[in-house]
């Protein structure tokens, strides 16, 4: 591996490169734009563009692209070369400030939820100077926002940037009340832990369901799964270790702070965790991470699966969103310090988060809703669909003391005693970790665990930023100008705790008893994507986003249409794939297997008088019955898809897929998986779970 400090961010046009290549006044103007949000002058953009072009060409780039994130969940790019013709029939390499700042794309070809019709094609990409440009595949990539001709957001970055401005504005109001006049801005930070599976490419290529949908639609349970807990944190296989080393190098070149990697719980499952950074940059980096995972895997004859539930019966994959708020001078506003009971500022921001999560539980659930994540939420490896907050014993006791007016003496740090003298003692944390909680406080940040592995981190952080901004806005409105600031602050914190403490739960989120308890508390349990999406355009949610200018009502309704359409299309593709696999491969293979067994039975009876052939007879009977059942379930699924085509309302269609089509898919799978268990291994048309989960050696 190359020298890490030498290669890190070598493909990024960052502050260090800018300082080297830009005139001092231009560099200062860029830093004001990046740090303080100052608007960039076109003359400054021209100088930056020329320097960026020269640097890119020196590093092997021949093209540039406005790299953006439409509502497809992945990134998009259109490449243009730097060449411009000259009068003498030659070319020169040029790149203007106008080309840097603004591009144009076909807005009607991306999901828009009705904002753009086919004949209304114009859309714009606009440079996000707060996220550094980088070189990928010999192309200069310029992170941009994407909007329609009418200015509506058509991407995931624009609302995220708007939400960051909203929380900055309201957090600054609170800090001014505390006398923090030296703070210039507040930014949210995110560190997304990324889970994924690696399977052998040759085996993957023999599974149409993995190719078309990213998950196995059929597959019987293997003799061994994750029950021995021997894969989690286990020794990393040489082939996987080579992939991880290669991936780290590619990510480091792009300035991505890849830090931690290990085996996850399920066989063939792994995790990569970065160091946290500013939220919009973190969102960009996570998109690049997912792309690089898939590219680098292919170099090693592997395939990286990012689906939330690629294999039935073992853990699926999530993406833990570690979120916090940091001031321009580096102060983490969610750091309780040594005496959280006396840290009024921390308690106020903590209460703002608690209030936001309680009042907008539905939006948080919607922000992680997808057809893939529905398979995962509520299973043993993921939180339930009920949103709750884990604070731990110490913080919970502090809030209770404030609410009741009792004194709090604090907790002393307890020394951990391992029982081995050679191992030094160390202080025990004042709170445990709760991996069953969807929204857990982990010392100086909140870890939101419901997000699916394939999703962009943008949507969930748009909700978090905006909901917390609303809490802070209400807090500031209430105590600004109060005659007794400390008394008003104390009453506000006390009132907030009393009103929203029902969202706090420190117990086992996997326990069925909690679901009953959550219902008694009045918490929402939105189990499926269609059920959750019905809440998106509720009046309070529209008011939230419009108040903070993050989404207009039109933009919200368009996103509802996009999410419903995506849900329906994903399930339609899965159902069609199941029907095709059943009709073309599985049923013919089983029929041939039964025929071979029948011929064997006849031959044995002819050769040996009076022989029963109990094995052949029993398998033929069972396989024939299951084959008939498969045929019936396949036809039922096909009929269900035909009925779905008749439904014109998007919500009604999503409900139909959820309640009817999925049921038909599950019934077909059950019959097929039973057949796989009894069928001759050499005649089953696809590699089984044993090969998929344990094929990388």
N, C-alpha and C positions, 0 to 999 in steps of 0.2 A: 504493500500500500504506500502511496505517496505521503510525503510530509504533510500532516494535517494542517498545521498553521500556515503552510505555504499554499495549499490548494483551497483552503476555506474561503468561500465567496469569490474565488478567482473568476467565476463567470457572472459576477454581479456588478452592475454599475452603481456602487454604493457611495457612501459619504467619503470614504478614503479615496476612491477613484475620482470623484468629483473635485475634491480638494486639490488633487494633483493636476487635473486637466482643465479646470474652469478658472477664469479670472476671479480675483478675490471678491469683487462686488457681485458677480453672478453667483458664486458659491454661497455667499451670505444670503442672497435673495432666495436661492433654492432651500437653504436651511430654514428660513422663515416660513416658507411654504410648507415644508415637511413637518416642522415642530409646532408652528403656531397657526397653520391653516390659512396663511396669507395667499391672496390670489396671485397667480403667476402672470407676469407681463409677457406678451408675445415676443418682444425683443430678447428677453431672457431665454425664452423657449428656443429661439433660433440658435443661440450660442450653445445651449445645452444639447440640442439635437445634433449639431455638427460634431461636438466632442463625443457624444454617445456613438455616433456613426463611425468615427475614426477608431474609437476603442473597440467597437464590435468587429470591424474589418480586421484589425490587428489580431483579434482572437478567432479568426476564421469564419466570421459571419458574412453572408452574401445577401441576406434578406432580413426584413423586419416584419413584425406582425403586431397588431393590437390584440393582446391576449385577454379574453374576457370570459365571463361565467354566466351563460344564459340559463334559463330555467329547465335545462335538461339534466342538471345535476353534475355535468362534466364541463370541461373547458372548451373553448372554441378559438380558432385562429385562422386568419386569411393572410397568406404570405405575399409580400411585394419585395422585389429586389431594389437595391440602392441605385441601380443604373439609370442614367439619363442620357439621351442622345446629344451629340455635339454636331456643329455645322459640318465638320469634316468626316462625317459618317462613323465616328468613334463614339465611345461612351465615357462618362465620368460618374463617379459615385457621389450621390447627393442625398441629403435627408434634411428637410426643413422643419422649422418649429411648428408650422401648420400641420405637417404630416405626423409629428410627434403628438401634438395636443388632440387632434381629432381625426377619426377615420369614419368610414361608412360601411355598413353591412346590410344585408338583406333581412330586414326585421320580420318579414312575413314567413320566413323559413324556419324560425325558431318558435317554441311554445310562447304564446302571448295571451291566451285566455280570451281571445276576441278583441284585443287591443289593436291588432294589425290584421287586415284582410290580405288576400293574395295580391290584390291590385294596389295595396298600400305598402310598398316594399321598403321604403326608406327608413333606415335606422342609423344611429350614430354610436360610435365608441369614443369615449373621452378619457384621456390619460389621468391615472391616479398617481400623482407624484409622490405620495406618501409610501408607496410600495415600489421598491427599486426594480428597475429593468434588469433583465438577465438574458443570458445566451443559452439556448437549448436547441440541439440538433442544427448547429450553425445558423441559427436564426435569432435575431435580437427580438426578445419578447417584451412588450410594453404593457404592464398591467393596466387595464382600462375598465371603466363602467360602460354599460350598454343601455341605451334608451331609445324610445320610439321617436318618430318625427314630431309627435305632440309633446315630447318630454317625459312620457311615462316610463318608469323603470321596467326593463325587460330582463333584468339579470338579478343575481344574488348579491353583487358587490354594492350597488347603489343604495339599497335599503340599509345595508350594514353600515356604510359610511354615514348615512343620515342618522341612524340610531346612535352611532358613536358621538356625533355632534350633539344629539339630544341629551345624552347622559353627561357629557362634558359641561354643557350649559347649566344643568340643574345641580350637578355636584359642585360646580364652582360657586353657586349661590350659597350652598351649605358651608363650604369652606370659608367664604367671606364672613359668615356669621361667627365662625370660630376665630376670626382674626388672621387667617392664613393668606395674607396679601402677597406673599412671595410666590405663590403657586400660579402658573400661567395656564395650565390645562390639566384635565383628568382624562386618562385613557383606560379603556378596559384591556385586559390581557387574557390570552388563552393559550393553553398547552394541550392539544388534543392527542390522547393516547390511541394509537391505531392498531386494531386487531385484524388479522388476516389468516388465510389458509394457503399452504403451498402444496400442489399436487404435481405428479409427474406429467409432463406435456404429452407423452405418447399415450398414456392412459386417458388423460383428459380428452384427447382428440377422438376417442371411441365412445364418448358420452354426448349425444345430441342435446340432452337436457342442460348439461353444463355449458355447452357452446352457446345455446340460444337464450338461456335464462340465468345462468350463473349459479344455479342450485340443482341438486339431484331431485328429480320428480318421482323417481322410483329408487328403491334400494332397501334391502333387508338388513337388519341389524347384524353386524359382524360378531364373531365369538368374543372378541375383546374390543372394548371401547375406551372410555376414560375412567372406568371404575376403580383402577388401581392408583389413580392420581400420580402416575409415574412420568407423565410428560411435562407437567407444570414445573417450570424452572429446571427441567432436566438438562442433561448434557446435550448441546446442540450438535446435530449430525453434520459431518464434514461438508456435505453438499449444501446444506442450508446455511452453514457458517460462511461458506464462500459467497453465497448470494448476499448475505447480510453485510459482509465486508465491501462487496462491490456496490451495494445500495448506499451504504454510508458514504462512500467516496463520491458518488454522483450527487447525493443530497448536500454534502458539505461544499462541493463546488458551487452549488446554487445558494449558499448561505443559509441552508436549513439546519437548525440546531438539533440534529438527530443525536440522541443521548443514550437511551436505554433500549436494549433488545433482549428478548427471552422467549422461551417456549411458553405457550399458554396452556390452558387446561386440556383442551381436546387434542387428540392425535392430529398431527399435521398443522396445528394452529400456533401462531406466533404473534408477538406484539412489538411495536416500535413506539417509543415515547420521545417527544422533543422537549427542549427547554421552552418555557412559555415566552411569548412575545406579543406585541401589539395585535389586537384582534383581527384587523383587516389583513395584516401581513401574515398572521397565523393561518387565516382562511386560504390565502394564496398558497402558502407553503404546504398546507395539507392536501390541496388539489394536486400540487406538483408531486408530493410524496406518493399519493395513490397512483399517479401516472408512472412515476419512476419504478415503483414496486412491480407493476405489470411489465414494463419494458425490461428491467434487469432480470426478472424471473425467466423470461424467454431466452435470455443469453445463456442461462444455466439449464435449459431444457425443462424448465418448470413453468407452471401457470399459477399466478396469484389470484385467489378468489376473495373478493371483497363483499360478496353477498352476506346478508345478516344471518342466514341459516342455510348454508350449502349442504349440510348433512343432517338428516333426522337422527335423533337419539344422542347427539353429542352437542356440546355448547356451541352456540352461534357467536358471531362477532359484533362487538360494539365499538364505540369511539367515545371515550370519556372526555368530556369537555370541562377542563379545569379553568375556572373563570374568576377574575379578580379585578379590582380597580386601583390604579396607580397614578400618583400625581406627577407633574413634570419634574419635580425634584426627587423622585424616586421613592416616595412614601406609599406603602401599600395600605390602603384605607380599610382593608379587612384583616389587618394584623392586630390582634387584641393586645399585644404588648405583654408585660409582666403582670399587670393588674387590670384585666379587662373590666372589672366592676367599676373602676375609677376612670376608665377611658370613655368619656361621653361621646366623643367623635366616632370611635369604633362602634359603640352601641347604636348610635343613630344610623350609621350606614348598614349595620347588621339588620336593624329593624326595617330599614327600607327594602332590603332583599326579602325578608320574611313576608312583609306585606305584599310585595310584588308577586312572589311565587303563589301566595294564597289567592290573591284576587285574579290572577291570570294563569291558573292551573291549566285551563283548557287550551290556552295558546301555547304553553310549554309542551303539552301532549301533542298538539297539532304540529309543532315544529319538528317532531321526530316521527311523524306518521308516514308510513309507506307500506306497500304490500309486503316488502321483505322484512321490515321490522316488526310487523304484526306476528310473524312466526316466533319472534324472539322475546318480546315483552311479556313478562309473567312467567317465563320458564325459569329453571333453576339458575341459569347464568345471568339473568337480567332482572332488573326491578319490575314490579307489577306496573300495570297501566295507570295506577293511582299515583299522583304526584304528592310527595311529602318531603319534609326537611329533617335531616339528622344534624343535631348540634353537639351531641355528646353531653356527658353528665355535668361538667363544670359550667358550660355556657347556659345549659338549661336551668341549673340551680341559680345562676346569676339573674337570669330573666325572671325566675319565680320570686327571688328576693326583691327585685325592683317592683314587680306587680303587687306583692303583698305588703311591701314596706318593711320587711324584715332586714336585719343586718346580714352581711355576708362576710365571713372571716377569711375566705380564700382557701385554696388548697396548696399544701406544700408539695414540692416535687419529691416523689418517692423514688428512692434508689432501687433499681432493678437488681435482684440477686439471682444469678443463674445457678449457683450451687457448685461452680467450679472456680477455685481460687485464682487460677492463672488468667481468667477472663476479667478485665476491669469492669467495675460497676459503672452504670450510666443512668441518667435520670429517666424515669418512666414518663411518657407523654400523659398530659392531663385528660386526654380523651382517646378512646379507641377509634379504629376505622370501622365503618359499617358499609360493607360492599352490597348489602341488600337494599340500601336506600337510593332512591333516584336522584336526590339532591342533598349531598352530604358536605358539611363543613369539615375541612381537613387541615386546620391549623391557621392558614391565612388566605384561603380561597375556598370556593365551592366547586365540588366535582359533580357535574350532571352526567349521570350514567345511562340515560335512556337513549341517547343518540345511536343510530345504526352505523355500521362500519362503512357503508358505501356513500353515506350522505355528506353533503357539504356542511361545514360547521357554521355557515353564515346564518341560516334560518333561525337556529336556536339562539344565537347571540343577538340577532335582531330583536327577538322577543325579550331576552334577558335585559339587554341595554335599555329598551324602550319602557318596559314595565318598571324597572328600578328608577329610571328617569322620572316616571310619573309619581312614584312614591316620594322621591326627593322634591319634586315640584310642590306636592301637597304639603310636605314638611316645611319647606321654605316659605310658602304662602302663609302658613299658620304662625310661624315664630318670627318672621321678619318684622321688625318694629315693635316687638313685644316689650313692655316696660320692664319685665324681669326675665331676661333671657334664660337663666339657669332654671328657674321654676317652670317656665314654658317648655323648655327642653325635657325636663324630668317628667312632666305631665304627658308630653307627647310620646315619649318612649314607653311609659307605663300604659297609656291608652292603647298603643299599637300592640304591645305584647298581649294584653287582655283580649283584643279583638281577633288576633291571628294565631294564637298559640295552638289552635286545633290542627294546624298544618304541620306541627313539630311532632315527630315520632322517632324515638331512638331504638326501637325494637327490631325484630326480625320481619323485614318486608316480604319475605317469601312465605310466611305463615298465613294460612287461610283465615285464621282468626283476625289478622290485621285487616283483611278486606272487609270483614263484617264490621270491625271497629271503625274503619274509614267511612263506611256508609253511614254509621251512626253520627259521625262527626260532620257529615254533610260534604265530604270530599267526593270529587268526580272519579268515576271509574270508566273511562272511555276505552273499551277493549279493542276496538278495530278502527282502522283509518276512516271508513265512511261515517261511523258514529262520531268520531272526533271532528271531522270536517264540517259537520252541521253547526258547530259552534264558532267557526272562523269569522263569519260576518255578523256576529251578534252585535247589538248596538254598542255595548261597552267596549268591545274590541275595535270597532270602527272609530269610536271617539278617541281611544287611546292613540292609535296610529295617526289619526288626523291632527290631534292636538300637538303632537311632536313632529309633524310633517315627515313621517317615515314612510307611510303609505297613504294614498288617497283612497276613498271608498272604491273608486273604479279599479285601482291597482289591486286592492284586496279581493274584489270579486273576480278579477282576471286570474289571480293566483289560485283561488278556489277552483276555478274551471280547469286550470293546468293540473292541479293535484288530483282532481277527480278523473281527468282524462288519463293521466299517467297510471293511476291505480287500475283503471279498467283495461288499459292496453297491456300492462304487465301480466295481469291474470289471463287475458285473452291469449297472449303468446304462450304462456305456460300451459293452458288448457289445450291449445292446438298442438303443442309439442307432445303432450301426453297422448293425445289421440293418435298422432302419427307414429309415435314409438310403439304404442299398443298394436295398431293395425299392421304396420309394416315389419316389425321386428319381433316383439315379444310373443304375440299370439301365433304367428307362423312357427317360431322356434319351439314353443311349447307343443304345438300340434305335431311337429316332426318328432319331438321327444316322446310323445305318447305313441306315435306310430312305431317308432323304433322299439319301445318297450313291448308293444303288442306283438310285433314280429318276433321278438326274443321269447316272449311267453309261448307263442304258438310253436316255435322251434323246440323249446324245452319240453313241451308236452308231447310233441311228436317223437322226440328222442328218448324220453323217459316216461314210460307208462305210469299213470296215476300221480304224477308230480302235480302239486298245487300251484306253485309259482306265487306264493303269498306276497312276496315283495312287489313283483310286477303288478299283480292284481290290485293291491291296495294303492299303489302310486298311480296307476292308470285311472282308478276310480276317483281318487282325490284330485288329481290334475285335471281330469275331464270336467269335473264339477266346477273347479276354480276357473278353468278356461271358459266355460259357459258364462260364469259370473263376470269374468273380464269383458266378454263380448257385450253382455247386457249393460255393464257400467260404462263401457266406451260409447255405446249408442246413447245412453242417457246423457253423457257429457256433451256429445255432439248436438243432441237436441236442445240441451240447455244453452249452448252457444248460439243456436239459431233463434231461440227465444230472446236472448240478450240483444240481438240485432234489431229487434222490433221496438226496443225501449228508446225513447228520444230524450228523456230528461236525464241529465248527467248524474244527479244524486241518486235517482231511482235506479239507474243502471249500475252504479257502484254498489248500492245496497243489494241488488240482485246477484252480482258477482260474489259479494261477500257471503250472502246467506244461502245461495243455491249452487253456483258454479264451484265454489271451493268445496262444498260438501260432496259434489259429484267427483271432484278430483281426488278427494281423500278416500272415497269408497273404491275408486278404480285402483288407487295405489295399494290399498289393503289387499285386494285380490292378487295383484301382480307380485307384491312382496312375499305373500304366502307361496306363490308358485316358484319364486326364485329359490326359496329354502329347499324345495324338494326336487328341483330340476337339475339335470346333469350340468355340472359346472362348464364343461366344454361346449355345451349347446346353448347356454344362456347368452344372449346377444351382446351384453355389455359387461365391462369390468365391474366387479362388485365393490362393496364398501371396504373390504379387507385390502384390496389392491389400491383403492383411492386414498385411504387414510394411512396406510403403512407402505406405500409404494416408493416413497422417497427415502433412500437408505444411504 
